């Protein structure tokens, strides 16, 4: 019985660890006032910070690569 509980606890810890892992998302956005393009970690609201693409990116580097390729940000 103790062995079964220990195995169940170990499985719960193993599978829940990935759920609480790095869930950061990045957006490519443009500041409405300064007109500067930037990578943000908070979803753009559409008023002060405007999203330039509908996609979200898992890494900041990936978002920066997309930012460099956008014609609005050159």
Secondary structure, 3 states (H helix, E strand, C coil): CHHHHHHHHHHHHHHHHHHCCCCCCEEEEEECCCCCEEEECCCCCCCCEEECCCCCECCHHHHHHHHHHCHHHC
